[in-house]
Amino acid sequence: MTKNAVYDVAIIGAGTMGMAAGAFLAQQEIKTVLIDAFDPPHSSGSHHGDTRLIRHAYGEGRQYVTLVKRAQQLWEELQQQTGYKIFEKTGIVGFGPKESPFLQETIVAAEKHDLPLEIMSGNEINERWPGFSVPEHFVGCFEKESGIIYSENAIRAYKEKAVEHGAHLVTNTPVQHIDSNNEKGIKISTEHTTFYAKKIIVTAGAWAAKLLPDLNLPIQPTRKAVGWFESPSELYDAANFPSFYAEDSGKKYYGFPSIDGSGIKIGRSDGGHAIEPGLLTQNFGLYDTDEGDLRQGLELYMPRANGSLKQGKTCLYTLSSDNDFIIDFHPENSQVIFACGFSGHGFKFGSVMGEVLSQMAVTGESEFDISIFSLKRFGL
């Protein structure tokens, strides 16, 4: 690519959503450049840590179900096309008090979209999977067809597809400034290089607010901790144990069975520490709560998995003020598209978000109804 080339689309942030969008655009022979401050997959953002859940009966809101069903289809296609292991059907069981809003919405979402969902008591969960110790008065929701996305493999697969189809990938190159009023197109400045594009997609995660300061995006980067714990294989291996989530008294845990001897993986989707994104390091254990909060979840619901800590990691959530995604065109320049605020539940949508964002860049709209994610809802 020549130095003075003007790209059709520049993607700033080649992580989960950006890399997928780059692959979709490149396959359409759209002249695309992807620019990232790191070299995806990496451990400085929101996609590392090996695994993510993909649930279909969606407790965050029934409005997400159409998107997550398409995401599932696209993940499975990506696996077939690239040979990477991307999806594994472990089933997912969620549990908590009967009055849990999250579980109630999960049940309604399943009913509205005709999704298979088995309703269980706490005792039934414990009988089926003896590794659990769920209170008998809890209600459970089991999705047999759901499971795990191997997050870093997913990034690698879309990265290969983007590059194979001609996208220009620029790594370890933080974007410093975006000038959308330049006569050559949108000007993207980095320390050593300047890029120009007719349109841009900003999928920079925790850095989105810094790159689009005029929008006052209502997002907060948050440091989260996740850990893997020694656990008996006969109880907790993926062949015998599902992925899971739990909600009780405002605390929300999620986790994964032991995969190839990794140990049970557990995290909390609530809590965490507000942080400047550039200050995130792999410093698991800096706070007592890093390990302590995770062990509390194990003690409550899986006491036999509460073994020695095998490894711990930190990652970034970028929380929007209402925990829903923010996806829109810049109100003053429709050539600028942005997607952020994925709030700890966005990875599973990475595939379909790539499709959505590529459609927005090519045709000016998406075939999916994403109006609920508009920045307008904040009155900005």
Secondary structure as GFF3:
##gff-version 3
##sequence-region A 1 380
A	DSSP	beta_strand	6	12	.	.	.	ID=ss1
A	DSSP	alpha_helix	16	27	.	.	.	ID=ss2
A	DSSP	beta_strand	32	35	.	.	.	ID=ss3
A	DSSP	beta_strand	51	54	.	.	.	ID=ss4
A	DSSP	three_ten_helix	62	64	.	.	.	ID=ss5
A	DSSP	alpha_helix	65	82	.	.	.	ID=ss6
A	DSSP	beta_strand	87	88	.	.	.	ID=ss7
A	DSSP	beta_strand	92	96	.	.	.	ID=ss8
A	DSSP	alpha_helix	101	112	.	.	.	ID=ss9
A	DSSP	beta_strand	118	121	.	.	.	ID=ss10
A	DSSP	alpha_helix	122	128	.	.	.	ID=ss11
A	DSSP	beta_strand	139	143	.	.	.	ID=ss12
A	DSSP	beta_strand	147	150	.	.	.	ID=ss13
A	DSSP	alpha_helix	151	164	.	.	.	ID=ss14
A	DSSP	beta_strand	168	170	.	.	.	ID=ss15
A	DSSP	beta_strand	175	179	.	.	.	ID=ss16
A	DSSP	beta_strand	186	190	.	.	.	ID=ss17
A	DSSP	beta_strand	194	202	.	.	.	ID=ss18
A	DSSP	three_ten_helix	205	207	.	.	.	ID=ss19
A	DSSP	alpha_helix	208	211	.	.	.	ID=ss20
A	DSSP	three_ten_helix	213	215	.	.	.	ID=ss21
A	DSSP	beta_strand	219	229	.	.	.	ID=ss22
A	DSSP	alpha_helix	233	236	.	.	.	ID=ss23
A	DSSP	beta_strand	243	248	.	.	.	ID=ss24
A	DSSP	beta_strand	251	256	.	.	.	ID=ss25
A	DSSP	beta_strand	264	268	.	.	.	ID=ss26
A	DSSP	beta_strand	273	274	.	.	.	ID=ss27
A	DSSP	three_ten_helix	277	279	.	.	.	ID=ss28
A	DSSP	alpha_helix	288	301	.	.	.	ID=ss29
A	DSSP	three_ten_helix	303	305	.	.	.	ID=ss30
A	DSSP	beta_strand	309	320	.	.	.	ID=ss31
A	DSSP	beta_strand	326	330	.	.	.	ID=ss32
A	DSSP	beta_strand	333	340	.	.	.	ID=ss33
A	DSSP	three_ten_helix	347	349	.	.	.	ID=ss34
A	DSSP	alpha_helix	350	363	.	.	.	ID=ss35
A	DSSP	three_ten_helix	371	373	.	.	.	ID=ss36
A	DSSP	three_ten_helix	375	378	.	.	.	ID=ss37
###
